[in-house]
Amino acid sequence: MCGIVGYIGDRPVADILIDGLHQLEYRGYDSAGIAVKCEDKLHIYKAEGKLDNLSSVLMQHKSEYQNATMGIGHIRWATHGAPTVVNAHPHTCNCGNLAIVHNGIIENYKELREKLEKQGAIFRTQTDTETVAHLIAYKYAETKDLTKAVQLATKEIEGAYALCVIHNEEKDKIVATKRNAPLLVGIGEGEYFVASDVPAIIKYTKKAVYLEDNQIVTLTKNNIVLTDECGQELFLKIETLPWEPVALSKMGYKHFMLKEIHEQPDVIRNILVGKIHTSEEPIILNEVKLTNDTLKNLNRIQIIACGTSLHAAMIGKYIIENFCGIAVDVEASSEYIYRKNVTDSKTLVIGVSQSGETADTLTAIKQAKAKGSHILIITNRPDSAMAREADSLIPVSAGIEVSVAATKSYVAQLVSFYLLAMYMAEIKGSLDESVLTSLKSDLTKIPQKIEQMLSHKEQIQSCARLYANTKDFIYIARGINYPTALEGALKLKEISYINATGYPAGELKHGPIAMLDESMPVLSILMKGSVYEKLLSNSEEAKARNARMIALTNSKDEKLKDLFEYIIEVPDVQELLSPIIAIVPLQLIAYYIAEYLGKDVDQPRNLAKSVTVE
């Protein structure tokens, strides 16, 4: 879950590396470093903490590297070894002539380290990456060819990795490779870029080659050569990158998270364009290849995801079962991949991932595909590894999301599940036409209702200030909004570090009610519908234990004023669509509490945006 940048060309390399790393800070930010090729040797600069610390180090050494035009850089999210200067990338071999940056995990690094130490390697760090540096250095000593050395070394490596390597004796060469981790090469005029993700290079070029697993790319100033793991040269598939640099700007907002919350109405509109023409016409999902015969033969659906995407999947389960009458299981990817499962050719497996590179989910998808399941991917990255495994695809069209805490991508995933469930219901004929027409009509009105909330945020800001100093927070809901409670609690935990928990409201009295007293805020997601009265009763139980009660509601019920200390009103919406409306105030509450407490909203501690390790 780290960020890699490499450059070879004629421009000052340090500026490009630092700029690229700034664009990849969402991937990690506990240490950073660069290695640049100068006239006589490699110069390596590292710093612990945020990237600004590395920039300060570089300012002190500018005369050493100012003419360098080739180098590699790295921003780290620690997996092996504490986030220290010593453990920061790039890492080197004994002689210091080779430098390497790495994203991923080397699973057999202990065995490799033991073997390399017997051969004379001296280890200075606690990282798994250093084993690869020594290993490639030994292969280089045998071959005197950096590409060949990388090719031979990767045959001994187990795990997931993206690697970028330079050597002092190869004055004009960068070699990079990957396995189960993202890596692409940007193609310019007389220059090339290597990166973990598009934001690092988008301001310099819109042409790129996405590396497939085990491919090796060799870059010089004037040439690019792509080979397979056996050294056979491959055809270059050059693609056009989908984004503009303006997508990386805060556009006047204080934080990316706030900007991305405000982008949600347009995100929903973007998803619906071309998919819902009128409420009377069928849903159009051109990249979903589910036929009536396919659906008839399904025994079950499995949805696998992690984190925020898992909460979207839980709502997806609710609406697919409701609309289509097909049994749906939802499971965390990290659990799915380590147990025996009964996935087969009669199972539809839906993978959900903002990045399309989430390691656990990608592994689970590959396991299910090997058993013959139809794979449907919901992702914000149609260019991702997961999308390339898909039989069917729903791109959520949220645009780049910079803030680590997912907001607009979550809403986009929700809308995608609604479209999928209605699409399947139309094929199966499992939902009354009048219900489908009503759902489609109301779904197209959701963006305007979210805009209405965003233009009147004062009520939410006041609520955030009132509860900002609490140490614990409970969210309760029932039915379709139970996952909304989980997601609201997750947002608060992620960026404010307040211990927040979501519960099904009916479970409150089965243990959690013991925690309630006058210091505990309890937020009820009290949307009108089938469970409204039940949730009202659960809220009264909490109130009787002196909890500080907050309602998030579209009800005008006067009796709520006696029960709740604070009421957040949201626009009216039918119950089945209420999760899309209900989550927005919860995102804002988390944001304003974190801002009030002075937290780093966009880059919360210990987290990374794209979790590319298991």
Summary of the structure (lengths in Angstrom):
residues: 614
radius of gyration: 25.6
end to end distance: 9.7
largest distance: 81.1
contacts: 2277
relative contact order: 0.09
helix: 39%
strand: 22%
